[in-house]
Amino acid sequence: MRRKQRWWLIGLLVILLAIGTFFPLPVYLETVGSAQNVAKYVTVAKKRDRHSGKLMLTYVELARATPFLYVASFFDRNASRIPSEQVTGGVNNREFDLVQNYYMQTAVNQAQSSALKLAGKQYQQKFQGIYVMSVLKKSNFNNKLQVGDLIQRVNGKSFSSLTAMMHYLNAKKTGETVKINYLRHGSSKISQGKVISLPNSKRHGIGISLVAKTNVVSNSQIKADMDGIGGPSAGLMLALQMYSQLSHRDLKAGREIAGTGTISASGKVGQIGGIDKKVIAANKAGATIFLAPAGKANYHEAQKTAERIKTKMKIVPIKNLTQAINYLAHSHG
């Protein structure tokens, strides 16, 4: 009898251990990630930047919580516990990875455009269509369109930008039927649905979040292999690296420079998430300068974090790519 009780107890412990280790909770854990030298991802005219110093992108570590990891996170003062719905928008893991990949593709294209423009190089940004990033449950296209579908026409009409398509749909009346032509895994498909009033907005649409698919064409041959890094927040540092190589200006001057921020084709730097953790990652990597998007949401939070960890790393607010270039070219920190 005792032997049976012992095996029953061992079996129960194994089950509890498995649940604690592998059972996914509806929570993501965000904590300090790493800082990586952008030069190892970017080539211009098939060449890498060999100058001393580094321009470093920073990122956070994001993982699905298990019971054990969730408990352990309370012993990490830098960890944040975020509801999975807030992180993924309700999509599955495959769709979430696709979304992050599309955001990174967009960041690379915008970085190329802004760097080429400032370097005075000829280029074209060709519009190729519009990716579906998410579909509202109340949308008429729910269970029709999927994350990753590439919209090519609406009611037979092609568009030269995402903004043009959104204006077109907003001009439609609620309840009007629209026909969407799109590609899914290379196959052409058609779906129909009705225009709805968008929640928390006075606008009309089809209840889908979208991102433009573009391709930058230039004789400068810029390549960026991001090696599994997703999201849009590396845009600023990518643009700086690309500009430095295109213009043959050594912005690093032997320094360890980190930063974060989205980038637009015009060079505007946008806000990002997790900047406190990115400041800590940059400090651990030995950065002496951290470029942060200007504004209370990012720059002030970055300053507070720098003060908390007592780093000598200088936090610099950046509004656009030109400002970042001018600062690095004329500073000696």
Rosetta blueprint (number, residue, H / E / L):
1 M L
2 R H
3 R H
4 K H
5 Q H
6 R H
7 W H
8 W H
9 L H
10 I H
11 G H
12 L H
13 L H
14 V H
15 I H
16 L H
17 L H
18 A H
19 I H
20 G H
21 T H
22 F H
23 F L
24 P L
25 L L
26 P L
27 V E
28 Y E
29 L E
30 E E
31 T E
32 V E
33 G E
34 S E
35 A E
36 Q E
37 N E
38 V H
39 A H
40 K H
41 Y L
42 V E
43 T E
44 V E
45 A L
46 K L
47 K E
48 R L
49 D L
50 R L
51 H L
52 S L
53 G L
54 K E
55 L E
56 M E
57 L E
58 T E
59 Y E
60 V E
61 E E
62 L E
63 A E
64 R E
65 A L
66 T L
67 P H
68 F H
69 L H
70 Y H
71 V H
72 A H
73 S H
74 F L
75 F L
76 D L
77 R L
78 N L
79 A L
80 S E
81 R E
82 I E
83 P E
84 S H
85 E H
86 Q H
87 V H
88 T H
89 G L
90 G L
91 V L
92 N L
93 N H
94 R H
95 E H
96 F H
97 D H
98 L H
99 V H
100 Q H
101 N H
102 Y H
103 Y H
104 M H
105 Q H
106 T H
107 A H
108 V H
109 N H
110 Q H
111 A H
112 Q H
113 S H
114 S H
115 A H
116 L H
117 K H
118 L H
119 A L
120 G L
121 K L
122 Q L
123 Y L
124 Q E
125 Q E
126 K E
127 F E
128 Q E
129 G E
130 I E
131 Y E
132 V E
133 M E
134 S E
135 V E
136 L L
137 K L
138 K L
139 S L
140 N L
141 F L
142 N L
143 N L
144 K L
145 L L
146 Q L
147 V L
148 G L
149 D L
150 L E
151 I E
152 Q E
153 R E
154 V E
155 N L
156 G L
157 K E
158 S L
159 F L
160 S L
161 S L
162 L H
163 T H
164 A H
165 M H
166 M H
167 H H
168 Y H
169 L H
170 N H
171 A L
172 K L
173 K L
174 T L
175 G L
176 E L
177 T E
178 V E
179 K E
180 I E
181 N E
182 Y E
183 L E
184 R E
185 H L
186 G L
187 S E
188 S E
189 K E
190 I E
191 S E
192 Q E
193 G E
194 K E
195 V L
196 I E
197 S E
198 L L
199 P L
200 N L
201 S L
202 K L
203 R L
204 H E
205 G E
206 I L
207 G L
208 I E
209 S E
210 L E
211 V E
212 A E
213 K E
214 T E
215 N E
216 V E
217 V E
218 S L
219 N L
220 S L
221 Q L
222 I E
223 K E
224 A E
225 D L
226 M L
227 D L
228 G L
229 I L
230 G L
231 G L
232 P L
233 S L
234 A L
235 G H
236 L H
237 M H
238 L H
239 A H
240 L H
241 Q H
242 M H
243 Y H
244 S H
245 Q H
246 L H
247 S H
248 H L
249 R L
250 D L
251 L L
252 K L
253 A L
254 G L
255 R L
256 E E
257 I E
258 A E
259 G E
260 T L
261 G L
262 T E
263 I E
264 S L
265 A L
266 S L
267 G L
268 K E
269 V E
270 G E
271 Q L
272 I L
273 G L
274 G L
275 I H
276 D H
277 K H
278 K H
279 V H
280 I H
281 A H
282 A H
283 N H
284 K H
285 A L
286 G L
287 A L
288 T L
289 I E
290 F E
291 L E
292 A E
293 P E
294 A L
295 G L
296 K H
297 A H
298 N H
299 Y H
300 H H
301 E H
302 A H
303 Q H
304 K H
305 T H
306 A H
307 E H
308 R H
309 I L
310 K L
311 T L
312 K L
313 M L
314 K E
315 I E
316 V E
317 P E
318 I E
319 K L
320 N E
321 L H
322 T H
323 Q H
324 A H
325 I H
326 N H
327 Y H
328 L H
329 A H
330 H H
331 S L
332 H L
333 G L
